[in-house]
Amino acid sequence: MTHNYEDLIKGFELRLRTLISGYKSLQEKNAILVSELERRQNDLMLAHREILELRQNYDHLRMARTLAATDAEKAESKKRIDKMVREIDKCLALLDE
């Protein structure tokens, strides 16, 4: 009978050691995943800041380009836009028929 209790205790100890080992392994994996998540979040924030900065630079360049346009360029652009509007009006008139 004592032999059965000893076997039960040894089996319990073995399962407990296995459980503790698995727990420690999961803790290590969790720590790795947490650090990886933090690194990815930092990368994402840097990319987001870079996108915002690039958008701002683009807006500044677009504004500078608009201000730097010569009168001839503005007149040419106006002519092209007027031509497009006339073509659109023609298409709409054809669709109404």
N, C-alpha and C positions, 0 to 999 in steps of 0.2 A: 504494500500500500504506500509506503514511503517512496518507493521507486516511482509510482505514478505521479505523486506530488512533485518530485524532483523533475520529472519529464515535463510536467505542466509548467513549472517555474522556468525551466530552461527554454521551453517553447515561447513562453510569455516574454522572457528577456530578449530572445532572438527577434521576436516581432517588435518589441519596444525599440531595440537598437535599429532595426530596419526603418521604423517609423521616424525616429530621431534623425537618422541619416537622410531620409527623404526630406524631412522638414528643413534640415540645414542646406541641402541642395536647392530646395525651392527658395530659401531665403537668399542664397547667393545669386540665383537666377533673377529673383525679384530686384536685387540691388543693381545688377547689370542692366536690367530693363529700365529701371528708374533713371539711371545715369544716361542711358541711351535716349530716353524720352526727353530729358532735360537738354541734351545736346541737340536733338532734333528741333525742340522748341526754340532754342537759341538760334539755330540755323534759319528757322522759319522767320523769326523776328528780324534777323539781319536782312533776309531776302525782302521782307515786307518794307523795311526802311529803304532799301535800295530801290525798290519799285516806286515808292513815294517820291524819292529824290529824283529818279529818272523822269517821272511824270511832271514834276515841278520844272525840271530843266527843259523838258519838251514844251511845256506851256510858255516858258520864258523865250525859248527860241522861236516859237510860232509868233509870239507877240512882237519880238524884235524883227522878224521877217515881215510882218504886216506893216510895221512902222517904217521899215527900210525900203518898202516897195516904192518905186518911182511912179510918177503920175502916168507915164506911158503904160507901165505894167498894170496899174489900177484900171485904166481905160480899156486895155485889152481884156482883162478879166471881166469887166462889166459887159463888154461886147459878147464874150463867150457865154456868160450867164444869160444875157438877153436872148441869144440864139437858142440856147437850151430851153428856155421858157417858151419861145415861139414853137419849137418842135413838140414840146409837151402839149401845148394848146392844140396843135394840129392833131396829135394822137387822140386827145380827148374828144375833139370834134368828130373824128372818124368813129370813135366808139359810141358816140351819141346817135349816130345815124342808124 
